[in-house]
Amino acid sequence: MSNQVTLKKALHLVIYGRVQGVYFRESMRREAQNLGIAGWVRNRSDGTVEAAVQGDPADVDAMVRWAQRGPERAQVERVEIGSHEGNYSSFEVIG
């Protein structure tokens, strides 16, 4: 009998470009729910969007790919990706 532990991957994202006022946060929340991703997303005062995403590695990678293009009206210039520590049970828009 194997004692298999599913490792979760957690990343911190900062999304640059035209990403505020284009339904980015709510679209990201919906995408996270579709992928089974936990964490949070918020607007920052400098015009970027910041997020923490946690889940199965393949799902987190899919969420990063989504963030690199964003919703239809967004114009993502780049996404800074860093490691993140956290344990979340849902995905929330926090600001």
N, C-alpha and C positions, 0 to 999 in steps of 0.2 A: 504494500500500500504506500503510495507516494504522498508526501506531505507537500503539496504544491501551493505556493503562495503567488498570487497575481501581483506583480510589481506595478505600482502606479508611477506614472511620470508626471512631474509638475514643472511648468515653465512660467516665467514672467515675461509678458509681451508689452512693448510700447509701439503703437502703430502711428506712423507719421503720414501726413498728407491731408487731403480734404476728407476728414473722418468724423467731424462733428457736424450735426445738423443734417445728416444724411441717413438717419435711422440705423447707425452702426451698432450701437449698444444693444438695442432690441433684436436686431438681426443676428448678432452674435449670441445672444441668449437663446434664441430659437435654434440656431445651429448647434450650440452646446447641448441642448436638450435632445436633439436628434442623434447626436453622437454619444450621449451618455457622459458628457464632460461636466465636472464640477468646478467651482471657482467663482470669479466675479469679474465685472468689467465696469469701468468708470471713465468719464471725461476728466482730463486734467486741464488746469488753467492755461497751459502753454499751447493748447489746441490739439494735443495728441490724445489718443485713447490708450488707457492702460488696462491690462487684464492679467489675471492669474488663471491658468487652466490646468486641470488635474484629471487624470484618467488612465485608461490603458494606453500604452505607448503608441499604437497605431492610430487610435482615436485622437490623441493629442497632436500627432503629426498631421492628421487631416484637419484639425482645428487651426493649426498654424498655416496650412495651405489656404484655408478659407480666409484667415485674417490678412493674408498677403494680397488678396483681391477685394475682400469686403463685399458689402451689398452693392446693388446696381449703381447708386448715385455716388458712391465713394470713389476717391482717387488715391489709392494707397501708394505712397512713395517708397516706404521701406518699413520693415518690422525689426525692431531690436529684440533679440531673444536671449533670455538669461535663465539660470536655474532658479527654482523657487521652492520654498518649504511651506507646507500647509496641508491641512486635512479638511476637505470640504465635503458636504453631503448634497449640495445643490449648486446651481449656477444663478447668480444674482446680478442685477444692475444695481450698483451701490452709489452712483453719483453721476 
